[in-house]
């Protein structure tokens, strides 16, 4: 036994003695890091290779000490070669100096626009033709696998995605999110990281994949971007927007600011029909007008005291005022006999003020890319909706009514998260972190009605709620690259504690639950950059505070909206198999959703309709997705995503809805000359089944032309939006006792003119191929 132990001991000692390594960082002449280049170390029959990470760091093991040749390549272009003597663990920082400036410029030109790294797709915006003249929302629309639907929702493989900026989740949604993304400039964006299935370092509420926008670091000198646009659809259906971006940086500081303003006016028609099984029919149709004004401000700074520490702070403010006016008719029929005819005039405005302050700190732990990061946020969203509804009954004047709804909703929140990434030799990586978030919401609704020539308060509809939600989360994951294999596995645990209180009747709502969310990703690299992959993830969607409140809101005398204190979270299990081949990506997936949260209509014995969020059933989905991104010719680039899927929904009321459909999103980019660019965007969704909804096909095509002047500093754009005027909403919701048909059409076809001017100190701005050691400009 002792002999065996001695042999094993000396065997391990010999391995440790003869195993050598070389590690370090690839840097430019001015100390800037150069990422994602290939490093090869060779000697006789020995040949080892790796790729520098986003920090420019690399590490290689060789079996024995001695003289080696070290070469650096980018896309097959050799940019460096030298002899090194490797003895033990050798650390070298390789500086690419002036003698190979010409080669480095070639690297910039030929840098890959799309890369597959680990479980992510990298779209290097700064190396693409989209690097100038686009806002953040437009960049996402033109990125691989991504599209934007008519509601402005960013889709990844046709599903709503979670948006991050520099690794930080944006806690905004709807118009607030779109307004912020539109305020970003493509000149500030380094790359887009696209993750088909989120990992455990993101919130478990992430279901539809993750998009991480990486901003550039610390440009030197001064830069100004001024952009204005005007869109005309029809008279009184116009949009105007303007924005100003300022950026200044030196060796230690980076200061940046954005201001944007938008005015949008539109009008349209809509029809909603309740078709009851007993023969009754409720028809609501009419005209609507919309006006939306938005002001956004962003101010931030990043401080680089040394190579290992980075501090950042950012403040954001958004002021929005949305005005909606409706003029609708309500007609109720019992068979062929009309029993009710009314005219409903509504006017609503929704002013809101949103602000946040976020701070971040990053500490570099070693030369391999290990780091420690902290991000903290505090913010408030104050919304004050007001709705004026007048109903006039032509056949029954005694039913006339006039109501005023005044709401004050204030949400205060703060979050703190700590993330530790440890790179280990032999390409191991460990990620551990924790996050705590708290949201407090106060909601007050006051309802007045006109009665006997005076206004009285309707105490039956009054609301006064307080809600607090605390989420404590922790996660751990480990990944390893060995040969052609890459595997990443982890788990996330989240505790949710919700407390709600009704100040009017002293009712209290409490929910407390702890859930585990595992994830797994595996990839096998084939030849010629092809790969196979497999992933699994479990996710959660929590009901909103508003849905949990037992509120009652009267839309008209025959339609009420109510809350649901018994609402439970929904859970999704996702399974996906992927295959990447050069510019193509294929995936086969299956999703299972339980406790589906769905807005449901139901009817009482008096045929009064109610709309309430419910856990309405189980939802199953299987499908095949395909995406293509790349150059077809030297002058034609395209980004295409398409898919075929089959859905099956089993509702609690016994209604089953199922069917197949497909979609296609296409972006074409034609380079007519060095300064002319023609772009075409097309979105098509076939007739679809989603839960209990059957939707009609939808189609939209936009076409635009860009012209650059003054050496690229002036950019002009002309765009035709919804060329064939086909964008509209049309669907049918299926319920046990009735169906609900809905149709809506806004003014969508029109043209847009945009002009952008850039003023910068070019002599002091670093080349686009380099980056500093930190990408920590987080934001909310």
C-alpha positions in Angstrom: 0.0 0.0 0.0 2.8 2.4 0.9 4.6 1.6 -2.4 1.4 2.4 -4.4 1.0 5.6 -2.5 4.6 6.6 -3.1 4.3 5.8 -6.9 1.1 7.9 -7.0 2.7 10.7 -5.0 5.8 10.9 -7.3 3.5 10.6 -10.4 1.5 13.6 -9.3 4.7 15.6 -8.4 6.1 14.9 -11.9 2.9 16.1 -13.5 3.0 19.3 -11.5 6.7 19.7 -12.2 6.5 19.2 -16.0 3.2 21.0 -16.5 3.9 24.6 -17.7 1.7 27.5 -18.6 1.8 30.9 -20.2 -0.8 33.5 -19.4 -1.2 37.3 -19.7 -3.0 40.0 -21.6 -3.0 41.3 -25.2 -2.7 45.1 -25.2 -2.3 47.8 -27.8 0.4 50.6 -27.9 -1.5 52.8 -25.5 -2.3 50.0 -23.0 -5.8 49.3 -24.4 -6.9 45.7 -24.3 -7.6 43.7 -27.5 -10.2 41.0 -27.1 -11.1 37.8 -29.0 -7.9 37.2 -31.0 -6.4 33.7 -31.4 -3.2 32.9 -29.5 -1.2 29.8 -30.6 1.9 28.4 -28.8 3.9 25.7 -30.7 7.1 23.7 -30.6 7.9 20.7 -32.7 4.8 18.5 -32.6 3.3 20.5 -29.7 0.6 23.0 -30.6 -1.8 24.7 -28.2 -4.4 27.4 -28.9 -6.9 29.6 -27.1 -8.8 32.9 -27.6 -8.3 36.1 -25.5 -11.4 37.0 -23.5 -13.3 40.3 -23.4 -10.6 41.7 -21.1 -7.8 40.7 -23.5 -6.6 37.9 -21.1 -5.5 34.4 -22.1 -4.0 31.3 -20.5 -2.4 28.2 -22.1 -1.0 25.0 -20.7 2.0 23.2 -22.3 3.3 19.8 -21.4 7.0 20.7 -20.9 9.3 23.7 -20.4 11.4 25.1 -23.2 11.5 27.5 -26.2 8.1 28.1 -27.9 6.9 30.2 -30.8 3.9 32.4 -29.8 1.6 33.7 -32.6 -1.5 35.9 -32.5 -4.1 35.7 -35.3 -7.4 37.5 -36.0 -9.6 35.8 -38.6 -6.5 34.0 -40.0 -4.4 37.2 -40.2 -1.2 37.0 -38.2 -0.7 40.2 -36.2 2.2 39.1 -33.9 4.9 36.4 -33.6 7.8 36.0 -31.2 9.9 33.4 -29.3 9.3 32.7 -25.6 11.0 30.5 -23.1 8.3 28.9 -20.9 9.5 27.7 -17.5 6.9 27.0 -14.9 3.9 29.4 -14.9 5.0 32.2 -17.2 3.1 35.5 -17.3 3.5 37.8 -20.3 1.7 41.0 -21.4 2.0 41.2 -25.1 2.0 44.7 -26.5 1.2 45.2 -30.2 3.4 48.2 -31.1 3.6 50.7 -34.0 5.5 48.3 -36.3 2.3 46.3 -36.8 -0.2 49.2 -36.9 -1.1 48.3 -40.5 -1.9 44.8 -39.4 -4.0 46.0 -36.5 -6.1 48.2 -38.8 -6.7 45.1 -40.9 -7.9 43.4 -37.8 -10.4 46.2 -37.2 -11.7 45.9 -40.8 -12.0 42.1 -40.8 -13.2 41.7 -37.2 -16.1 39.3 -37.2 -19.5 41.0 -36.9 -21.2 37.9 -35.5 -19.5 35.4 -33.1 -20.6 32.4 -31.1 -18.9 32.4 -27.7 -20.0 29.9 -25.0 -23.8 30.1 -24.6 -24.1 33.5 -26.3 -24.2 35.1 -29.8 -22.1 38.3 -30.1 -23.2 40.9 -32.6 -20.3 43.4 -32.8 -22.1 46.6 -33.6 -18.9 48.7 -33.7 -17.5 46.6 -36.5 -20.8 46.7 -38.6 -22.2 49.2 -41.0 -24.9 49.9 -38.3 -22.4 51.6 -36.1 -23.6 55.1 -37.0 -27.0 56.7 -37.3 -29.2 54.2 -35.4 -30.7 54.4 -32.0 -30.7 51.5 -29.5 -34.1 50.2 -30.5 -33.3 50.2 -34.2 -30.0 48.3 -33.5 -32.0 45.5 -31.7 -34.4 45.3 -34.6 -31.5 44.6 -37.0 -29.5 42.2 -34.7 -29.3 38.4 -35.3 -32.4 36.5 -34.1 -34.1 39.7 -32.9 -37.2 41.6 -34.1 -39.6 44.1 -32.7 -43.4 43.7 -33.0 -46.0 46.4 -33.6 -46.3 47.1 -29.9 -42.6 47.8 -29.7 -41.8 44.6 -27.7 -38.3 43.3 -28.4 -38.5 39.6 -29.4 -35.9 36.9 -29.4 -37.0 34.0 -31.5 -40.5 35.5 -31.5 -40.7 35.7 -27.6 -40.4 38.8 -25.4 -36.8 39.1 -24.1 -35.2 40.5 -21.0 -33.1 43.6 -21.7 -29.8 44.3 -19.9 -27.3 47.1 -20.3 -23.7 46.1 -19.4 -25.0 43.1 -17.5 -27.7 45.0 -15.5 -31.4 44.3 -15.9 -33.5 47.2 -17.1 -36.4 47.5 -14.7 -38.6 49.3 -17.2 -41.3 48.1 -19.6 -43.6 49.2 -22.3 -43.1 52.8 -23.4 -40.7 53.6 -20.6 -38.3 50.9 -21.9 -38.7 51.9 -25.6 -38.1 55.6 -24.7 -34.8 54.7 -23.0 -33.6 52.4 -25.7 -34.4 55.0 -28.3 -32.2 57.5 -26.4 -29.2 55.3 -26.8 -26.9 55.9 -29.9 -25.3 53.2 -32.0 -22.1 55.2 -31.7 -22.1 54.3 -27.9 -22.8 50.6 -28.4 -19.9 48.1 -28.6 -21.9 44.9 -29.1 -25.1 43.1 -28.4 -24.9 39.8 -26.5 -27.8 37.4 -27.3 -28.5 34.5 -25.0 -31.3 32.2 -26.3 -32.0 30.8 -22.8 -31.0 32.9 -19.7 -28.7 31.4 -17.1 -29.0 31.5 -13.3 -27.1 34.8 -12.9 -30.3 36.5 -14.2 -33.6 36.8 -12.5 -35.7 33.7 -12.5 -38.5 35.8 -14.0 -36.6 35.9 -17.3 -38.5 33.5 -19.7 -37.8 34.6 -23.3 -34.0 34.8 -23.4 -31.6 37.7 -22.6 -30.3 40.6 -24.6 -27.2 42.4 -23.1 -26.3 45.8 -24.6 -22.6 46.4 -24.0 -21.6 50.1 -24.2 -18.2 51.4 -25.2 -15.7 52.4 -22.6 -14.1 55.7 -21.8 -13.6 57.4 -25.2 -10.9 60.1 -25.2 -11.8 63.6 -26.0 -15.2 65.2 -26.8 -18.1 64.0 -28.9 -21.5 65.5 -29.7 -24.4 63.8 -31.5 -27.5 65.8 -32.5 -30.4 63.9 -34.1 -33.9 65.1 -35.2 -36.7 63.3 -37.0 -40.2 64.0 -38.3 -42.8 61.4 -39.2 -46.0 62.1 -41.1 -48.8 59.5 -41.4 -51.9 61.6 -42.0 -53.1 65.0 -40.9 -53.1 65.0 -37.1 -51.1 61.8 -37.1 -47.5 62.9 -36.8 -44.4 62.3 -34.7 -41.5 64.6 -33.9 -38.4 63.6 -32.0 -35.0 65.2 -31.2 -32.0 64.1 -29.1 -28.7 65.4 -28.0 -25.8 63.1 -26.8 -22.7 64.5 -25.1 -19.6 62.5 -24.1 -16.2 63.5 -22.8 -13.4 61.2 -21.5 -9.8 61.3 -20.4 -7.5 58.7 -18.8 -9.4 58.7 -15.5 -12.9 60.0 -16.2 -15.8 59.5 -18.6 -18.8 61.9 -18.5 -21.9 61.3 -20.6 -25.4 62.7 -21.0 -28.5 62.3 -23.1 -31.6 64.4 -23.6 -34.4 63.3 -25.8 -37.9 64.6 -26.5 -40.8 63.0 -28.6 -44.3 64.1 -29.5 -46.5 61.5 -31.1 -50.1 61.9 -32.3 -52.3 59.2 -33.9 -55.9 58.1 -34.3 -57.7 55.0 -35.2 -60.9 52.8 -35.1 -61.8 49.7 -33.1 -64.6 47.2 -32.7 -65.2 44.7 -29.9 -68.1 42.2 -30.1 -69.3 39.8 -27.4 -71.1 36.9 -29.1 -73.0 34.9 -26.4 -74.1 31.3 -26.9 -77.7 32.3 -25.9 -78.0 34.7 -28.9 -77.2 38.0 -27.2 -74.6 40.2 -28.8 -72.8 43.3 -27.4 -71.2 45.5 -30.1 -68.8 48.3 -29.0 -67.2 50.3 -31.9 -65.9 53.8 -32.5 -62.9 56.2 -32.9 -59.9 56.9 -30.7 -57.2 59.6 -30.6 -53.8 59.3 -28.9 -51.3 61.9 -27.9 -48.0 61.0 -26.2 -45.3 63.5 -25.2 -42.1 62.2 -23.6 -38.9 63.8 -22.2 -35.9 61.7 -21.2 -32.7 62.8 -19.4 -29.6 60.7 -18.6 -26.4 61.8 -16.8 -23.6 59.6 -15.7 -19.9 59.3 -14.9 -17.3 56.5 -14.7 -14.1 56.8 -12.8 -11.0 54.7 -13.5 -8.5 55.3 -10.6 -6.3 52.4 -11.8 -6.4 49.2 -13.9 -8.1 47.2 -11.2 -11.0 49.4 -10.0 -13.9 51.1 -11.7 -16.6 53.3 -10.1 -19.8 54.4 -11.9 -22.9 56.4 -11.2 -25.9 57.2 -13.4 -29.1 59.2 -13.0 -32.1 58.9 -15.2 -35.4 60.9 -15.4 -38.4 60.4 -17.6 -41.5 62.6 -17.9 -44.4 61.3 -19.9 -47.9 62.5 -20.6 -50.3 60.2 -22.5 -53.7 61.5 -23.6 -56.3 59.1 -24.9 -59.8 60.2 -26.2 -62.5 57.7 -27.3 -65.9 58.1 -28.9 -67.7 54.8 -29.0 -71.1 53.3 -29.5 -72.5 50.4 -27.5 -75.4 48.4 -29.0 -76.8 45.3 -27.4 -79.0 42.8 -29.3 -81.1 39.9 -28.0 -81.5 38.0 -31.2 -82.7 40.5 -33.8 -84.1 42.9 -31.2 -82.0 45.8 -30.0 -82.3 46.3 -26.2 -79.6 48.9 -25.5 -78.1 51.7 -27.6 -75.6 54.1 -25.9 -72.9 56.6 -26.8 -69.8 56.6 -24.7 -67.3 59.5 -24.6 -64.1 59.0 -22.7 -61.1 61.2 -22.1 -58.1 60.0 -20.2 -54.6 61.3 -19.4 -51.8 59.5 -17.8 -48.9 61.8 -16.6 -46.0 60.0 -15.1 -42.6 60.9 -13.6 -39.9 58.2 -13.3 -36.4 58.6 -11.9 -33.6 56.4 -10.6 -30.0 56.5 -9.5 -27.7 53.6 -9.9 -24.2 53.0 -8.7 -21.7 50.3 -9.6 -18.3 49.2 -8.6 -16.0 46.6 -10.2 -12.8 45.1 -8.9 -10.5 43.2 -11.1 -9.1 40.2 -9.1 -6.4 38.8 -11.5 -5.2 38.7 -15.0 -7.5 35.9 -16.1 -10.6 37.9 -16.0 -11.9 37.2 -12.5 -13.8 40.1 -11.0 -16.1 41.3 -8.2 -19.0 43.6 -9.1 -21.6 45.4 -7.0 -24.7 47.3 -8.4 -27.1 49.3 -6.3 -30.3 51.1 -7.4 -32.9 53.4 -5.9 -35.9 54.9 -7.8 -39.5 56.0 -8.0 -42.3 55.9 -10.5 -45.2 58.3 -9.9 -48.2 57.9 -12.1 -51.5 59.9 -11.9 -54.0 58.6 -14.4 -57.3 60.5 -14.8 -60.3 59.2 -16.8 -63.6 61.0 -17.6 -66.3 58.7 -18.9 -69.8 59.9 -20.1 -72.4 57.4 -21.2 -75.6 58.5 -22.9 -78.4 56.0 -23.6 -80.6 56.8 -26.6 -83.4 54.5 -25.7 -83.2 54.7 -21.9 -82.2 58.2 -20.8 -82.6 57.4 -17.1 -79.5 55.2 -17.4 -77.2 58.1 -18.4 -74.1 58.4 -16.3 -71.0 60.5 -16.0 -67.9 59.3 -13.9 -64.5 60.7 -13.1 -61.7 58.4 -12.1 -58.7 60.0 -10.4 -55.7 57.7 -9.5 -52.4 58.3 -7.7 -49.9 55.4 -7.9 -46.5 55.7 -6.4 -43.9 52.9 -6.6 -40.6 53.2 -4.7 -37.9 50.5 -5.0 -34.3 49.7 -4.3 -32.1 46.8 -5.2 -28.6 45.6 -4.4 -26.6 42.8 -6.1 -23.2 41.3 -5.7 -21.6 39.1 -8.4 -18.3 37.2 -8.1 -16.7 35.6 -11.2 -13.6 33.5 -10.7 -11.7 32.3 -13.7 -9.7 29.1 -13.0 -6.9 27.7 -15.0 -7.8 24.9 -17.5 -10.8 27.1 -18.6 -13.0 26.7 -15.5 -15.2 29.5 -14.5 -17.2 29.9 -11.2 -20.0 32.4 -10.8 -21.6 33.1 -7.4 -23.9 36.0 -6.5 -26.8 37.4 -4.6 -29.5 40.0 -5.0 -32.1 41.7 -2.8 -34.9 43.8 -4.2 -37.7 45.7 -2.5 -40.7 47.4 -4.1 -43.3 49.4 -2.3 -46.5 50.6 -4.1 -49.2 52.9 -2.8 -52.3 53.0 -5.0 -55.3 55.4 -4.5 -58.3 55.6 -6.7 -61.1 58.2 -6.2 -64.3 57.9 -8.2 -66.9 60.6 -8.5 -70.2 60.6 -10.4 -72.6 63.3 -11.5 -75.8 63.1 -9.5 -78.6 65.7 -9.3 -76.4 68.5 -10.7 -73.5 67.9 -8.4 -70.5 65.5 -8.0 -70.7 62.8 -5.4 -68.0 60.3 -4.5 -68.7 56.6 -5.3 -67.3 54.9 -2.3 -68.1 51.4 -3.8 -65.4 51.9 -6.4 -62.8 53.7 -4.2 -59.4 52.0 -3.8 -56.6 52.6 -1.2 -53.9 49.9 -1.2 -50.4 49.5 0.0 -48.2 46.6 -1.3 -44.6 45.6 -0.6 -42.7 42.8 -2.4 -39.3 41.7 -1.2 -37.2 39.2 -3.3 -34.1 37.6 -1.9 -32.1 35.6 -4.4 -28.8 33.6 -4.6 -27.2 31.7 -7.4 -24.2 29.6 -8.3 -23.0 28.3 -11.6 -19.9 26.6 -13.0 -18.7 26.3 -16.6 -15.9 24.4 -18.2 -14.4 24.2 -21.7 -12.6 21.0 -22.4 -11.6 20.3 -26.0 -14.7 20.7 -28.2 -17.1 20.6 -25.2 -18.5 23.5 -23.2 -20.9 23.0 -20.3 -22.5 25.4 -17.9 -24.7 24.3 -15.0 -26.2 26.2 -12.1 -29.1 26.9 -9.9 -30.9 29.9 -8.5 -33.0 30.1 -5.4 -35.5 32.9 -4.8 -37.6 33.8 -1.8 -40.6 36.0 -2.5 -42.4 37.8 0.3 -45.5 39.9 -0.6 -47.6 41.9 1.9 -50.7 43.9 0.8 -53.1 46.0 2.8 -56.4 47.4 2.0 -56.8 50.7 3.9 -60.6 50.8 3.4 -61.7 47.4 4.8 -58.4 46.4 6.6 -58.0 43.3 4.5 -54.5 41.9 4.4 -52.8 39.9 1.6 -49.8 37.7 2.3 -47.8 35.5 0.1 -44.4 33.9 1.0 -42.8 31.2 -1.1 -39.3 29.9 -1.9 -38.5 28.2 -5.2 -35.5 26.6 -6.9 -34.7 27.3 -10.5 -32.0 25.1 -12.2 -30.4 25.6 -15.6 -28.1 23.6 -17.8 -26.3 24.4 -21.1 -24.1 22.1 -23.2 -22.4 22.8 -26.5 -20.2 20.6 -28.7 -18.1 22.3 -31.3 -17.9 20.7 -34.7 -15.7 21.6 -37.6 -15.7 25.0 -39.4 -17.4 26.8 -36.5 -20.4 24.5 -36.4 -21.9 23.4 -33.1 -24.6 21.4 -31.4 -26.2 22.6 -28.1 -28.7 21.6 -25.5 -30.3 23.7 -22.8 -32.9 23.5 -20.0 -34.3 26.2 -17.7 -37.1 26.8 -15.3 -38.6 30.3 -14.9 -41.3 32.1 -13.0 -43.6 35.1 -13.7 -45.1 36.7 -10.6 -48.5 38.5 -10.8 -48.4 42.3 -10.7 -49.3 44.3 -7.7 -52.3 45.7 -9.6 -53.6 42.3 -10.4 -53.4 41.1 -6.8 -55.5 44.1 -5.5 -59.2 43.3 -5.1 -60.2 46.4 -7.1 -63.4 47.1 -9.1 -63.3 49.5 -12.1 -66.4 50.3 -14.1 -65.7 50.6 -17.9 -69.4 51.0 -18.7 -72.6 49.7 -17.3 -72.0 46.3 -18.9 -68.2 45.8 -18.4 -66.2 45.9 -15.2 -62.5 45.2 -14.5 -61.7 43.5 -11.2 -58.5 42.3 -9.4 -57.7 38.8 -8.0 -56.0 38.5 -4.6 -55.8 34.7 -5.1 -53.6 34.9 -8.2 -50.6 32.6 -8.1 -47.3 32.8 -10.1 -46.9 30.9 -13.3 -44.0 28.5 -14.0 -42.3 27.6 -17.3 -40.1 24.7 -18.1 -38.0 25.3 -21.3 -36.1 22.6 -23.3 -34.1 23.4 -26.4 -31.8 21.7 -28.9 -29.7 23.9 -31.2 -27.5 23.5 -34.2 -25.3 26.3 -35.6 -23.7 26.1 -39.0 -21.7 29.1 -40.2 -24.3 31.9 -40.7 -27.3 29.7 -39.8 -28.9 28.8 -36.4 -31.5 26.1 -36.0 -33.3 25.2 -32.8 -36.0 22.7 -31.7 -37.8 23.7 -28.5 -40.6 22.7 -26.1 -42.2 24.8 -23.4 -44.6 23.9 -20.6 -46.5 26.6 -18.6 -48.6 25.9 -15.5 -50.8 28.3 -13.6 -51.0 30.4 -16.8 -51.9 34.0 -15.9 -54.5 35.3 -18.4 -56.9 38.2 -18.6 -60.3 36.4 -18.7 -63.8 37.7 -19.5 -66.7 36.1 -17.7 -70.4 36.9 -17.3 -72.9 36.9 -14.4 -76.6 35.9 -14.6 -77.5 39.4 -15.6 -75.1 39.2 -18.6 -72.8 41.8 -17.0 -69.2 41.2 -18.3 -66.2 41.1 -16.0 -62.5 41.1 -16.9 -60.2 39.6 -14.4 -56.6 38.1 -14.3 -56.8 34.4 -13.5 -54.7 31.3 -13.3 -56.5 30.0 -16.3 -54.9 26.7 -17.4 -51.9 24.9 -18.8 -50.1 25.9 -22.0 -47.8 23.7 -24.2 -45.7 24.8 -27.1 -43.3 23.1 -29.5 -41.6 24.5 -32.5 -38.6 25.0 -34.8 -36.7 28.2 -35.2 -34.2 29.3 -37.9 -32.1 32.4 -38.1 -29.6 33.6 -40.7 -27.3 36.6 -40.5 -24.6 37.5 -42.9 -23.5 38.8 -46.3 -25.2 37.2 -49.3 -23.0 39.3 -51.6 -20.5 42.1 -51.1 -23.4 44.6 -51.3 -26.2 42.7 -49.7 -26.5 41.8 -46.0 -29.5 40.1 -44.4 -30.9 39.1 -41.0 -33.7 36.6 -41.2 -35.5 34.8 -38.4 -38.4 32.4 -39.0 -40.2 29.6 -37.2 -43.0 27.0 -37.2 -44.7 26.2 -33.9 -47.7 24.3 -32.5 -49.6 25.5 -29.3 -52.0 23.7 -27.1 -54.0 25.4 -24.3 -56.2 23.7 -21.8 -58.4 26.2 -20.0 -59.9 25.8 -16.6 -63.4 26.3 -18.0 -62.9 23.2 -20.3 -62.2 25.1 -23.5 -59.2 23.7 -25.4 -57.5 25.8 -28.1 -54.7 24.5 -30.3 -53.2 25.0 -33.7 -50.0 25.6 -35.7 -48.6 28.7 -37.2 -45.4 30.3 -38.5 -43.6 33.7 -38.6 -40.9 35.4 -40.6 -38.9 38.6 -39.8 -36.5 39.8 -42.5 -34.0 42.7 -42.5 -32.2 43.4 -45.8 -29.3 45.9 -46.1 -28.2 46.9 -49.6 -25.0 48.9 -50.0 -25.7 51.0 -53.1 -22.4 52.9 -52.8 -19.9 53.9 -50.1 -22.4 56.6 -48.9 -25.8 55.1 -49.9 -27.5 52.4 -48.0 -31.0 50.9 -48.7 -32.8 49.0 -45.9 -35.9 46.8 -45.9 -37.7 45.4 -42.8 -40.5 42.9 -43.1 -42.5 41.2 -40.3 -45.1 38.5 -41.0 -47.1 36.5 -38.5 -49.5 33.8 -39.8 -52.9 33.1 -38.2 -51.9 31.9 -34.7 -53.3 30.2 -31.6 -52.0 31.7 -28.3 -53.6 30.3 -25.2 -57.4 31.0 -25.6 -56.8 33.6 -28.4 -57.0 33.0 -32.2 -55.2 35.7 -34.0 -55.4 36.8 -37.7 -52.3 37.1 -39.8 -50.3 40.3 -39.5 -47.8 41.9 -41.9 -45.7 45.1 -42.1 -43.0 46.3 -44.4 -40.7 49.3 -43.9 -38.2 50.6 -46.5 -35.5 53.3 -45.9 -32.5 54.9 -47.6 -29.5 56.4 -45.8 -27.0 58.9 -47.1 -23.8 59.9 -45.3 -22.0 63.2 -45.9 -19.1 65.2 -44.6 -16.9 62.1 -44.1 -19.6 60.3 -42.2 -20.4 63.0 -39.7 -23.7 64.0 -41.3 -26.3 61.3 -41.9 -29.7 61.7 -43.6 -32.5 59.1 -43.7 -35.8 58.8 -45.5 -38.1 56.0 -44.4 -41.5 54.7 -45.6 -43.3 53.0 -42.7 -45.8 50.2 -43.2 -45.6 50.5 -47.0 -48.7 48.5 -47.7 -50.8 49.8 -44.8 -51.4 46.3 -43.5 -50.6 46.6 -39.8 -53.6 46.0 -37.5 -54.9 43.9 -34.6 -57.6 41.3 -35.1 -58.3 38.3 -32.9 -61.0 36.2 -31.2 -60.9 35.1 -27.5 -62.7 31.8 -26.7 -64.6 31.3 -23.5 -67.2 28.7 -22.3 -70.3 30.9 -22.7 -69.2 33.3 -25.4 -66.5 34.5 -27.8 -65.0 38.0 -27.9 -64.0 39.5 -31.4 -61.6 42.4 -31.4 -60.4 44.6 -34.3 -58.2 47.8 -34.1 -56.5 49.9 -36.8 -54.4 52.9 -36.1 -52.8 55.2 -38.8 -49.6 53.3 -39.5 -48.5 54.1 -43.1 -46.4 57.2 -43.5 -42.9 58.5 -44.1 -40.1 59.6 -41.7 -37.2 62.0 -42.3 -34.2 62.0 -39.9 -31.0 63.9 -39.8 -28.0 63.3 -37.5 -24.8 65.3 -37.1 -21.7 64.1 -35.2 -19.0 66.5 -33.9 -16.0 64.8 -32.2 -12.3 65.2 -31.5 -11.2 62.3 -33.7 -7.5 62.5 -32.9 -8.2 61.6 -29.3 -10.7 58.8 -29.7 -9.4 55.3 -29.4 -9.8 52.8 -32.2 -13.0 50.8 -32.3 -11.3 47.5 -31.8 -10.1 48.1 -28.3 -11.8 48.3 -24.9 -10.8 49.1 -21.3 -10.8 46.6 -18.6 -14.4 47.2 -17.5 -17.9 47.3 -19.1 -19.6 48.5 -15.9 -21.7 51.4 -17.2 -24.9 49.8 -15.7 -28.2 51.4 -16.0 -31.8 50.8 -15.0 
